[in-house]
Amino acid sequence: MAAGAAGGQASAGGSGALALQLALGAFLLLAIAWPMADLLRRALGDGDLAASPLATALRDPFARRVLWNTLLLGAALAVVGTILATACAYAMTRIDVPWKPLWHFLALLPTISPPILMALGLVLLYGRRGIVTSGLLGMKTTALYGFWGLLVAQAISYFPFAYLLMLNQFRGLDASTEEAARTLGASSWQVLRTVSLPLMAPGLAASALLLFGYSFADLGNPLLLGGDFPVMSAQIYMAIIGMYDVPQGAALAILLLLPAALMFAAHKAIGARMTFAGVGARGAAAARPRGSRRARVAALCLLGGVGAIITLQYATILAGAFTQLFGINHAPTLRHFEAVLARQRGALLDTFVLGVAAAALSVAIGLLIAWVAARTRLRGRWLLDAVAAAPLAIPGTVIGLAFALAFNERPLVLTGTAAIVVLAFVVRSLPYGVRSGVAALDQVHRSLDEASTTMGAGPAATFRRILLPLVRPALLAGMVFAFTRSVTTLSAVIFVVSPHWSLVTPAILSQMDRGDVGEAAALSVLVVLMVLAVVHGVPRLFGPDWRGVRGAGG
Amino acid sequence: MMVGSTAKALRIAGLSKAYAPARGRAVQAVRDFALELAPGEFVTLLGPSGCGKTTVLRCLAGLEDLDAGEISIGGARIEALAPHRRRIGLVFQSYALFPHLSVFENAAYSLRLRRAPEAEVRGAVDAALAAVDLAGLGARMPGELSGGQQQRVAVARQLVMKPDLLLFDEPLSNLDARLRVQVRAELRRLQRALGITALYLTHDQDEAMSLSDRIAVMRAGRIEQVGTPREVYARPASLFVAGFVGKANALPAHAAACPGGTTAISILGHAARRATIAGEPAGACIALLRPEAIRLAGPGGDGIDGAIEEIEYLGDRIEYRVRAGGALVAVVEPALLRAVALAEGARVRLAPVAEAIHLLPPEPG
């Protein structure tokens, strides 16, 4: 795959790389630093700090309660989700359970769906007129709305991310360490308690913080299921959309940003100490899944239970999309799809087009930043890397609000354009774009671009002729991820959509608000199909052949 | 040999294990494997990678479920027991120390699981660390130790457990050559002093020769030969064994029994005679000649005539490859034996040491 580099022209030398760094810096300044600074300015007000919106919000007992609720929900999700994720990851990696690919697929299904779908499914199943609560049990209950309903919805929506993280943790453990404990007299449970979990302590903490962050950022579930348990993101939405109180919204956004940023900093600090000093000489051996009969039954119950809950969610949404009025009139119909295709065709198309554009942009910019940070010796390159990673720490609601406010005024008015939507998508996906860029460049041994340089190619020619062809498959994977993230987000786009450029997730929200549950379900089905098609179609079309390259490059 | 009071015998019979990959054909890793170890005996499983020796070891430790077979230790069947109930220690190739525990706690691990009293733990761990020459390093973390030290912690950890059987999975392969020889000698001394029955895996013939009471040479999931190092080297059961434990010249030969309990052997026209060995083949067969059991002499006289084609200087010894009767015969001599060095192309005579000639039946095919 590696193209010959002998003919490469030294078209852009050190000055070219410097110009690239400056351009990237300017972009980050415009797209991240400026909106956030603008938001902070609004929260702090113009004059007296004590009278600023932020100080007012801090004094407001209701706002304090909302902040407390937010932290409580985040902590609950962090604990529940991490335990569930660890148990599932353990069952998948250490126990010989049948149908693993199925459980894995089901567990990951929520990662490619808008989180608001979980709320939709829960409402249909357990809501006031839910088929389980009202239909089966004959209850008229609102128990779903509030803390517990939110916790369940967020657990289903975000547990898969923690599951992926813990899966990698378990796979990364050297199996012989656990086997050594076994031969020294430890039962499976003692091995887990005394060896595996202590070794994964940083991973467990990372999982908890990850879930904390997701809980903060979630908007769809709190809007639909919050009930009498208001959390920050929903309160920001109310302040802006309901009351059009921009200063209060900005103040609440900053209030939400602070704990989120703290969590992120803690996450980073843990990540730096993720692994123990290397012990032993060989690479880690993979664990061979085994387990007693009892362990296998328990694991199957766990994975089957999780799979069943997720399946039930999606089956309900499917049923909701194909029936007249789910829970009341179950006559099959296609009218919801007809209505959606008639009224929301624009939203589907816009979502797809803008999602693809943003995916390409965030991966391209991410790769450039990764290259500047990893392969050049320019001063200040770490700052690019750090600022590009910042959106990980910023809840989507905060980014969306900052964008809507900052780009609504001179010097740069983007309100109502596609650009502001794409920009919001790009900024939110940029950390992952950089990460996929770093991963892609890691596949290529440094000696390759050194070889190219010795043959007379400048940095630009090396990048274009050597690195890009080698890393393309990894970048495609990054693009698929960025696309998924953009298409499924609600919080980041709710403030920047416009009649000209509508998107699917806000459309689902407004359908739910109007009570058009059938149409919301039909639109949800279509968006999940779209994401599934991209996630599975892209690797099939372009072929992920980079593993072979890795061997040659390593 | 000093046999410890706790030493137990190991008996493996009919052990079979196949791996069924998710896709593709099942691989028969071990087939009808049988081996017995006397109490306190040190036996090496020697074989190329992929011969199934690791599978045997993992089945013994309970890390792999076997398809068929019996394993008993001290007369008690253990193949159905969970790994942590078998009292079989395993020293891993990667050492597999617990990186989050100190050297002391690594060694103490098995006692901590049993919630042994602190005094007992301290006594047992200190004794084990002293036995492997690591006294005083208990407070270190494994990451702060050298490879050789980590390896000794892995051994000490097993000693604390007082296993009925100690398994070694190529424990020296991650050490550099000089250290390997040193640790090898220490391991042997330790095993003899403690009298633990031990099964040792390696693909290194030097290691196997120097450590073992007996060597079991494995090939494709079966044992090809079991014997003392000397038996395996001097009287290999097959060409495979002969080649795996050292260099061997395999030459076509003819053997005939003679009166007086001797055998007349004709190799490439050279006639030799030595005492008959029970069970050896007669008629057309293969004569195995170790390179150091052939003497080089000037041309003329008794022996096989040939010409030196290649000379390889190896420091302490010289290997000559001599073209004789269409075959290329390797001969090894101590390097400083000759006042005048032989040159390539020189005419020589090969004189095999008659007692060292080993006869094998002709290989089928």
Interface residues (C-beta under 8 A of the other chain):
Chain A: D174 S176 T177 E179 A180 A181 R182 T183 L184 G185 A186 S187 Q190 T194 V195 P198 L199 F276 A277 G278 V279 G280 A281 R282 A285 R288 R290 S292
Chain B: A61 G62 L63 E64 D65 A82 P83 H84 R85 R86 R87 I88 G89 L90 F92 Q93 S94 Y95 A96 L97 F98 P99 H100 Y109 S110 R112 L113 R114 M141 P142 G143 E144 G147 Q150 A154 R157 Q158 M161 N174
